Amino acid sequence: MIIDPFIAWSRMVSTGLEMHATWLRSIETLQASQAVIGTRSAILRDVATTHPGTGFGELSRMIPEKLNAFGRSAQAVTRDTLAMHAAWSVQMQRVGRMMFAGRMPTMVEAATLAAQSADYTLAAMTAGAKLGRDALAPVHRAATGNARRLRGRAAH
């Protein structure tokens, strides 16, 4: 097993681009959240002052949609974290087997472990980017969906 620097570089660049895309989606989520909060605040003000008994349909969506989005986010974090821990466990077993072999590793064994360690490191970096992407996705979907739906309503 040989470490291919071109594949390693490609995986690092791909992961960096994924992290950048997640960062852009997080900014979009914040902007959408600001618009939704402004619109819903105006609806709440309108319900409380001028039109009692109206607007409750929109306001009744707030808690269930947040529970759904953050629940899905927590599921993604849990799933991805468990996968990362499983990969870490496999890597530590590899290291442990070499440490407890009772002898110096052969060149082939050392090279194999080095390649496996490099692969594990790249996979951990990719998994971290995936975790961020998957954790943000349900919240992003809810916030941007609400912003689109509420666009044009009383966002004073």
PyRosetta script that sets phi, psi and omega in degrees:
from pyrosetta import init, pose_from_sequence

init()
pose = pose_from_sequence("MIIDPFIAWSRMVSTGLEMHATWLRSIETLQASQAVIGTRSAILRDVATTHPGTGFGELSRMIPEKLNAFGRSAQAVTRDTLAMHAAWSVQMQRVGRMMFAGRMPTMVEAATLAAQSADYTLAAMTAGAKLGRDALAPVHRAATGNARRLRGRAAH")
pose.set_psi(1, 122.0)
pose.set_omega(1, -177.5)
pose.set_phi(2, -117.5)
pose.set_psi(2, 142.3)
pose.set_omega(2, 177.4)
pose.set_phi(3, -78.7)
pose.set_psi(3, 121.2)
pose.set_omega(3, 178.5)
pose.set_phi(4, -95.3)
pose.set_psi(4, 109.6)
pose.set_omega(4, -176.0)
pose.set_phi(5, -63.6)
pose.set_psi(5, -28.8)
pose.set_omega(5, -179.5)
pose.set_phi(6, -71.4)
pose.set_psi(6, -40.8)
pose.set_omega(6, 176.7)
pose.set_phi(7, -67.8)
pose.set_psi(7, -41.5)
pose.set_omega(7, 178.3)
pose.set_phi(8, -60.8)
pose.set_psi(8, -46.2)
pose.set_omega(8, 179.4)
pose.set_phi(9, -62.2)
pose.set_psi(9, -43.7)
pose.set_omega(9, 179.1)
pose.set_phi(10, -59.8)
pose.set_psi(10, -43.1)
pose.set_omega(10, 179.1)
pose.set_phi(11, -65.7)
pose.set_psi(11, -38.6)
pose.set_omega(11, 178.4)
pose.set_phi(12, -66.4)
pose.set_psi(12, -43.4)
pose.set_omega(12, 179.0)
pose.set_phi(13, -64.2)
pose.set_psi(13, -44.8)
pose.set_omega(13, 178.9)
pose.set_phi(14, -59.3)
pose.set_psi(14, -42.8)
pose.set_omega(14, 178.8)
pose.set_phi(15, -65.9)
pose.set_psi(15, -41.5)
pose.set_omega(15, 177.4)
pose.set_phi(16, -61.1)
pose.set_psi(16, -41.5)
pose.set_omega(16, 177.8)
pose.set_phi(17, -65.4)
pose.set_psi(17, -38.0)
pose.set_omega(17, 176.9)
pose.set_phi(18, -63.5)
pose.set_psi(18, -42.6)
pose.set_omega(18, 178.2)
pose.set_phi(19, -63.6)
pose.set_psi(19, -39.6)
pose.set_omega(19, 177.9)
pose.set_phi(20, -63.9)
pose.set_psi(20, -43.3)
pose.set_omega(20, 178.3)
pose.set_phi(21, -62.2)
pose.set_psi(21, -39.0)
pose.set_omega(21, 177.6)
pose.set_phi(22, -64.6)
pose.set_psi(22, -40.1)
pose.set_omega(22, 177.7)
pose.set_phi(23, -61.2)
pose.set_psi(23, -44.7)
pose.set_omega(23, 178.4)
pose.set_phi(24, -62.5)
pose.set_psi(24, -40.8)
pose.set_omega(24, 177.6)
pose.set_phi(25, -65.7)
pose.set_psi(25, -32.6)
pose.set_omega(25, 178.9)
pose.set_phi(26, -69.0)
pose.set_psi(26, -37.7)
pose.set_omega(26, 176.1)
pose.set_phi(27, -65.2)
pose.set_psi(27, -43.2)
pose.set_omega(27, 177.7)
pose.set_phi(28, -61.4)
pose.set_psi(28, -38.2)
pose.set_omega(28, 177.9)
pose.set_phi(29, -63.8)
pose.set_psi(29, -44.4)
pose.set_omega(29, 179.0)
pose.set_phi(30, -63.0)
pose.set_psi(30, -42.2)
pose.set_omega(30, 179.4)
pose.set_phi(31, -65.8)
pose.set_psi(31, -42.2)
pose.set_omega(31, 178.7)
pose.set_phi(32, -64.7)
pose.set_psi(32, -41.2)
pose.set_omega(32, 179.3)
pose.set_phi(33, -61.4)
pose.set_psi(33, -41.6)
pose.set_omega(33, 178.8)
pose.set_phi(34, -60.6)
pose.set_psi(34, -44.6)
pose.set_omega(34, 179.9)
pose.set_phi(35, -64.4)
pose.set_psi(35, -43.2)
pose.set_omega(35, -179.4)
pose.set_phi(36, -65.4)
pose.set_psi(36, -44.2)
pose.set_omega(36, 179.7)
pose.set_phi(37, -61.6)
pose.set_psi(37, -43.0)
pose.set_omega(37, 178.3)
pose.set_phi(38, -61.3)
pose.set_psi(38, -45.8)
pose.set_omega(38, -179.6)
pose.set_phi(39, -66.1)
pose.set_psi(39, -44.9)
pose.set_omega(39, -179.4)
pose.set_phi(40, -68.6)
pose.set_psi(40, -33.1)
pose.set_omega(40, 175.8)
pose.set_phi(41, -63.8)
pose.set_psi(41, -41.1)
pose.set_omega(41, 177.2)
pose.set_phi(42, -64.3)
pose.set_psi(42, -40.1)
pose.set_omega(42, 177.3)
pose.set_phi(43, -63.2)
pose.set_psi(43, -45.2)
pose.set_omega(43, 179.7)
pose.set_phi(44, -61.6)
pose.set_psi(44, -43.1)
pose.set_omega(44, 177.8)
pose.set_phi(45, -61.9)
pose.set_psi(45, -42.6)
pose.set_omega(45, 179.7)
pose.set_phi(46, -64.2)
pose.set_psi(46, -42.6)
pose.set_omega(46, 179.0)
pose.set_phi(47, -63.2)
pose.set_psi(47, -41.5)
pose.set_omega(47, -175.7)
pose.set_phi(48, -74.8)
pose.set_psi(48, -27.2)
pose.set_omega(48, -172.5)
pose.set_phi(49, -110.5)
pose.set_psi(49, -49.7)
pose.set_omega(49, -170.2)
pose.set_phi(50, -109.2)
pose.set_psi(50, -30.7)
pose.set_omega(50, -176.0)
pose.set_phi(51, -131.1)
pose.set_psi(51, 66.6)
pose.set_omega(51, 179.0)
pose.set_phi(52, -57.2)
pose.set_psi(52, 140.4)
pose.set_omega(52, 177.5)
pose.set_phi(53, 91.0)
pose.set_psi(53, -0.3)
pose.set_omega(53, 177.5)
pose.set_phi(54, -115.7)
pose.set_psi(54, 163.5)
pose.set_omega(54, 174.9)
pose.set_phi(55, 81.6)
pose.set_psi(55, -0.5)
pose.set_omega(55, -177.3)
pose.set_phi(56, -70.3)
pose.set_psi(56, -23.9)
pose.set_omega(56, 177.5)
pose.set_phi(57, -59.4)
pose.set_psi(57, -46.6)
pose.set_omega(57, 179.3)
pose.set_phi(58, -67.1)
pose.set_psi(58, -44.4)
pose.set_omega(58, -177.2)
pose.set_phi(59, -67.9)
pose.set_psi(59, -29.7)
pose.set_omega(59, -179.4)
pose.set_phi(60, -73.1)
pose.set_psi(60, -11.7)
pose.set_omega(60, 178.5)
pose.set_phi(61, -80.7)
pose.set_psi(61, -21.6)
pose.set_omega(61, -168.3)
pose.set_phi(62, -59.1)
pose.set_psi(62, -53.8)
pose.set_omega(62, -175.8)
pose.set_phi(63, -68.6)
pose.set_psi(63, -49.7)
pose.set_omega(63, -179.8)
pose.set_phi(64, -59.8)
pose.set_psi(64, -38.7)
pose.set_omega(64, -178.7)
pose.set_phi(65, -69.2)
pose.set_psi(65, -34.9)
pose.set_omega(65, 177.9)
pose.set_phi(66, -68.9)
pose.set_psi(66, -43.1)
pose.set_omega(66, 177.6)
pose.set_phi(67, -60.2)
pose.set_psi(67, -41.6)
pose.set_omega(67, 179.9)
pose.set_phi(68, -65.3)
pose.set_psi(68, -50.1)
pose.set_omega(68, -176.6)
pose.set_phi(69, -64.2)
pose.set_psi(69, -47.7)
pose.set_omega(69, -177.8)
pose.set_phi(70, -73.4)
pose.set_psi(70, -28.2)
pose.set_omega(70, 173.9)
pose.set_phi(71, -64.8)
pose.set_psi(71, -44.2)
pose.set_omega(71, 177.4)
pose.set_phi(72, -65.1)
pose.set_psi(72, -37.2)
pose.set_omega(72, 177.5)
pose.set_phi(73, -63.2)
pose.set_psi(73, -45.2)
pose.set_omega(73, 179.0)
pose.set_phi(74, -62.8)
pose.set_psi(74, -38.1)
pose.set_omega(74, 177.0)
pose.set_phi(75, -62.2)
pose.set_psi(75, -43.5)
pose.set_omega(75, 179.8)
pose.set_phi(76, -63.7)
pose.set_psi(76, -43.6)
pose.set_omega(76, 179.1)
pose.set_phi(77, -61.9)
pose.set_psi(77, -44.6)
pose.set_omega(77, 179.9)
pose.set_phi(78, -62.1)
pose.set_psi(78, -47.5)
pose.set_omega(78, -179.2)
pose.set_phi(79, -60.7)
pose.set_psi(79, -48.8)
pose.set_omega(79, -176.7)
pose.set_phi(80, -69.0)
pose.set_psi(80, -36.5)
pose.set_omega(80, 178.4)
pose.set_phi(81, -66.0)
pose.set_psi(81, -42.3)
pose.set_omega(81, 177.8)
pose.set_phi(82, -62.0)
pose.set_psi(82, -40.3)
pose.set_omega(82, 178.0)
pose.set_phi(83, -64.4)
pose.set_psi(83, -40.2)
pose.set_omega(83, 178.6)
pose.set_phi(84, -65.8)
pose.set_psi(84, -39.3)
pose.set_omega(84, 178.2)
pose.set_phi(85, -66.7)
pose.set_psi(85, -38.0)
pose.set_omega(85, 177.8)
pose.set_phi(86, -63.2)
pose.set_psi(86, -42.9)
pose.set_omega(86, 178.6)
pose.set_phi(87, -64.6)
pose.set_psi(87, -40.8)
pose.set_omega(87, 177.5)
pose.set_phi(88, -61.8)
pose.set_psi(88, -42.0)
pose.set_omega(88, 179.6)
pose.set_phi(89, -61.2)
pose.set_psi(89, -43.4)
pose.set_omega(89, 178.0)
pose.set_phi(90, -61.8)
pose.set_psi(90, -43.9)
pose.set_omega(90, -179.9)
pose.set_phi(91, -64.5)
pose.set_psi(91, -41.8)
pose.set_omega(91, -180.0)
pose.set_phi(92, -66.8)
pose.set_psi(92, -31.3)
pose.set_omega(92, 175.3)
pose.set_phi(93, -65.6)
pose.set_psi(93, -40.0)
pose.set_omega(93, 177.5)
pose.set_phi(94, -61.0)
pose.set_psi(94, -48.1)
pose.set_omega(94, 179.9)
pose.set_phi(95, -63.0)
pose.set_psi(95, -44.6)
pose.set_omega(95, -179.6)
pose.set_phi(96, -60.5)
pose.set_psi(96, -42.5)
pose.set_omega(96, 178.7)
pose.set_phi(97, -60.3)
pose.set_psi(97, -40.0)
pose.set_omega(97, 179.9)
pose.set_phi(98, -70.1)
pose.set_psi(98, -39.6)
pose.set_omega(98, -178.7)
pose.set_phi(99, -65.9)
pose.set_psi(99, -37.6)
pose.set_omega(99, -175.3)
pose.set_phi(100, -97.4)
pose.set_psi(100, 15.3)
pose.set_omega(100, 179.2)
pose.set_phi(101, -69.7)
pose.set_psi(101, -20.3)
pose.set_omega(101, 178.8)
pose.set_phi(102, 81.5)
pose.set_psi(102, 14.4)
pose.set_omega(102, -179.9)
pose.set_phi(103, -157.6)
pose.set_psi(103, 168.2)
pose.set_omega(103, 175.1)
pose.set_phi(104, -70.6)
pose.set_psi(104, 143.1)
pose.set_omega(104, 178.2)
pose.set_phi(105, -70.8)
pose.set_psi(105, 150.4)
pose.set_omega(105, 174.1)
pose.set_phi(106, -73.3)
pose.set_psi(106, 167.5)
pose.set_omega(106, 178.1)
pose.set_phi(107, -60.5)
pose.set_psi(107, -40.0)
pose.set_omega(107, 179.6)
pose.set_phi(108, -65.0)
pose.set_psi(108, -43.5)
pose.set_omega(108, 179.3)
pose.set_phi(109, -64.1)
pose.set_psi(109, -42.6)
pose.set_omega(109, 179.4)
pose.set_phi(110, -65.7)
pose.set_psi(110, -42.1)
pose.set_omega(110, 178.6)
pose.set_phi(111, -65.8)
pose.set_psi(111, -39.5)
pose.set_omega(111, 178.2)
pose.set_phi(112, -63.5)
pose.set_psi(112, -45.6)
pose.set_omega(112, 178.6)
pose.set_phi(113, -63.8)
pose.set_psi(113, -38.8)
pose.set_omega(113, 178.2)
pose.set_phi(114, -62.2)
pose.set_psi(114, -44.2)
pose.set_omega(114, 179.0)
pose.set_phi(115, -66.0)
pose.set_psi(115, -42.0)
pose.set_omega(115, 178.0)
pose.set_phi(116, -64.0)
pose.set_psi(116, -38.4)
pose.set_omega(116, 178.6)
pose.set_phi(117, -65.8)
pose.set_psi(117, -41.5)
pose.set_omega(117, 177.4)
pose.set_phi(118, -64.2)
pose.set_psi(118, -43.6)
pose.set_omega(118, 178.4)
pose.set_phi(119, -63.1)
pose.set_psi(119, -42.9)
pose.set_omega(119, 177.9)
pose.set_phi(120, -60.6)
pose.set_psi(120, -44.3)
pose.set_omega(120, -178.9)
pose.set_phi(121, -61.6)
pose.set_psi(121, -45.3)
pose.set_omega(121, 177.8)
pose.set_phi(122, -64.7)
pose.set_psi(122, -39.9)
pose.set_omega(122, 179.0)
pose.set_phi(123, -66.1)
pose.set_psi(123, -37.9)
pose.set_omega(123, 178.8)
pose.set_phi(124, -65.8)
pose.set_psi(124, -39.8)
pose.set_omega(124, 177.4)
pose.set_phi(125, -63.3)
pose.set_psi(125, -44.7)
pose.set_omega(125, 178.3)
pose.set_phi(126, -63.9)
pose.set_psi(126, -41.6)
pose.set_omega(126, 179.8)
pose.set_phi(127, -64.7)
pose.set_psi(127, -37.1)
pose.set_omega(127, 176.9)
pose.set_phi(128, -63.3)
pose.set_psi(128, -41.4)
pose.set_omega(128, 177.2)
pose.set_phi(129, -65.3)
pose.set_psi(129, -40.7)
pose.set_omega(129, 178.5)
pose.set_phi(130, -64.1)
pose.set_psi(130, -40.3)
pose.set_omega(130, 179.3)
pose.set_phi(131, -59.6)
pose.set_psi(131, -47.1)
pose.set_omega(131, 178.6)
pose.set_phi(132, -61.4)
pose.set_psi(132, -45.7)
pose.set_omega(132, 179.5)
pose.set_phi(133, -60.4)
pose.set_psi(133, -48.8)
pose.set_omega(133, -176.5)
pose.set_phi(134, -69.1)
pose.set_psi(134, -32.4)
pose.set_omega(134, 178.6)
pose.set_phi(135, -69.8)
pose.set_psi(135, -37.1)
pose.set_omega(135, -178.2)
pose.set_phi(136, -78.2)
pose.set_psi(136, -31.0)
pose.set_omega(136, -170.4)
pose.set_phi(137, -50.8)
pose.set_psi(137, -51.2)
pose.set_omega(137, -177.4)
pose.set_phi(138, -66.8)
pose.set_psi(138, -34.8)
pose.set_omega(138, 178.9)
pose.set_phi(139, -69.8)
pose.set_psi(139, -43.0)
pose.set_omega(139, 177.3)
pose.set_phi(140, -59.8)
pose.set_psi(140, -46.0)
pose.set_omega(140, -179.1)
pose.set_phi(141, -60.0)
pose.set_psi(141, -44.9)
pose.set_omega(141, -179.3)
pose.set_phi(142, -67.3)
pose.set_psi(142, -46.3)
pose.set_omega(142, -176.4)
pose.set_phi(143, -66.3)
pose.set_psi(143, -47.3)
pose.set_omega(143, -178.3)
pose.set_phi(144, -71.0)
pose.set_psi(144, -33.6)
pose.set_omega(144, 176.1)
pose.set_phi(145, -64.0)
pose.set_psi(145, -43.7)
pose.set_omega(145, 177.3)
pose.set_phi(146, -64.6)
pose.set_psi(146, -41.3)
pose.set_omega(146, -180.0)
pose.set_phi(147, -61.6)
pose.set_psi(147, -42.5)
pose.set_omega(147, 177.5)
pose.set_phi(148, -64.0)
pose.set_psi(148, -45.3)
pose.set_omega(148, -177.3)
pose.set_phi(149, -65.1)
pose.set_psi(149, -37.8)
pose.set_omega(149, -174.9)
pose.set_phi(150, -90.0)
pose.set_psi(150, -6.4)
pose.set_omega(150, -179.1)
pose.set_phi(151, -56.3)
pose.set_psi(151, 131.8)
pose.set_omega(151, 179.3)
pose.set_phi(152, 94.6)
pose.set_psi(152, -12.1)
pose.set_omega(152, 175.9)
pose.set_phi(153, -82.2)
pose.set_psi(153, -179.3)
pose.set_omega(153, -173.5)
pose.set_phi(154, -63.3)
pose.set_psi(154, 84.4)
pose.set_omega(154, 178.7)
pose.set_phi(155, -105.7)
pose.set_psi(155, 60.6)
pose.set_omega(155, -175.8)
pose.set_phi(156, -79.4)
pose.dump_pdb("model.pdb")
